[in-house]
Amino acid sequence: MSEAKKKPNAKRISIEIPKDLKAVYGNIAFISHTPAELVLDFAQVLPRMTKGHIVSRVIMSPMHAKMLQKALAQNLANYERQYGEIRLPQQTALAEQFFRFPPSDSSDEESEEDENKE
């Protein structure tokens, strides 16, 4: 094999995890961007609470965000192969999934039905 066809030796990068690193749970993400970067804010919203809070912010280049997207897609496909399909709720809007309001009173529904009959 000629020298031009040989692959350069891949360098291994060692990543250390700090002992005091705290894991956080986020069940909603807010994504914004500029021409140079993407900002991912992960928040935690608890059931029946009117407020949530940002628990982590990750800023990355568009290229790294695209690589993350591909890695997530690959890992989700592997997960679904092993555990089955992840089913998403059938709400029309994402906000409905996170911020459901309690069902209205039956008296309100009856008055709406009466208005529709007229």
C-alpha positions in Angstrom: 0.0 0.0 0.0 1.4 3.4 -0.9 2.1 6.1 1.7 -0.7 8.2 0.3 -3.4 5.5 0.9 -2.4 4.8 4.5 -4.7 6.3 7.1 -3.0 8.5 9.7 -2.8 7.1 13.2 -6.0 8.1 15.0 -5.3 9.9 18.3 -7.3 8.8 21.3 -8.7 11.5 23.5 -9.2 10.8 27.2 -12.2 12.4 28.8 -12.2 12.7 32.6 -15.5 13.0 34.6 -15.1 15.2 37.6 -15.9 13.4 40.9 -18.2 16.3 41.9 -20.2 16.4 38.7 -23.9 16.5 39.3 -26.3 14.9 36.9 -29.5 16.9 36.3 -32.9 15.8 34.9 -34.4 17.9 32.1 -37.7 17.2 30.6 -37.9 20.1 28.2 -35.4 21.9 26.0 -35.3 25.4 24.6 -33.1 25.7 21.5 -31.9 29.0 20.0 -29.1 29.9 17.6 -26.9 32.5 16.1 -25.0 32.2 12.9 -22.0 30.8 14.9 -23.6 28.7 17.6 -26.5 26.7 19.0 -27.7 27.2 22.5 -29.5 24.3 24.2 -31.2 25.2 27.5 -32.5 22.1 29.4 -35.2 22.8 31.9 -37.2 20.8 34.5 -40.9 21.3 34.8 -42.7 19.3 37.4 -46.3 18.1 37.2 -48.9 20.6 38.5 -46.2 23.3 39.0 -46.7 26.7 37.4 -42.9 27.3 37.1 -39.9 25.4 35.8 -36.3 26.3 35.8 -33.2 25.9 33.6 -30.9 23.2 34.9 -28.2 23.2 32.3 -27.1 25.2 29.2 -25.0 23.7 26.5 -23.5 25.9 23.7 -22.0 24.3 20.6 -21.1 25.0 17.1 -23.5 24.2 14.3 -21.2 21.4 13.1 -21.1 19.8 16.6 -24.9 20.2 16.9 -25.3 18.3 13.6 -23.0 15.6 14.9 -25.0 15.4 18.1 -28.2 15.0 16.0 -26.7 12.1 14.1 -25.5 10.4 17.3 -28.9 10.9 19.0 -30.6 9.4 16.0 -28.3 6.4 15.9 -28.7 5.8 19.7 -32.5 6.2 19.6 -32.6 3.6 16.7 -30.4 1.2 18.8 -32.7 1.8 21.8 -35.8 1.1 19.9 -34.3 -2.1 18.4 -33.6 -3.3 21.9 -36.7 -2.0 23.8 -39.3 -1.3 21.2 -40.7 1.8 19.6 -40.8 5.0 21.6 -44.4 6.3 21.1 -44.9 10.1 21.2 -48.1 11.6 22.5 -50.8 12.5 19.9 -51.2 16.1 21.0 -51.3 18.8 18.3 -48.8 21.0 20.0 -45.8 20.3 22.1 -47.0 22.8 24.7 -50.1 20.8 25.3 -48.0 17.8 26.4 -46.2 19.9 29.0 -48.8 22.3 30.1 -52.2 20.5 30.2 -55.0 22.3 31.8 -57.6 20.4 33.9 -60.7 19.4 32.0 -63.4 22.0 32.0 -66.6 21.6 34.1 -69.4 19.7 32.5 -71.7 22.7 32.8 -69.3 24.6 30.5 -69.4 21.8 27.9 -73.3 21.7 28.1 -73.5 25.5 27.4 -71.2 25.1 24.4 -73.3 22.2 23.1 -76.4 24.4 23.5 -74.8 27.2 21.6 -73.8 24.9 18.8 -77.4 23.6 18.4 -78.7 27.1 17.7 
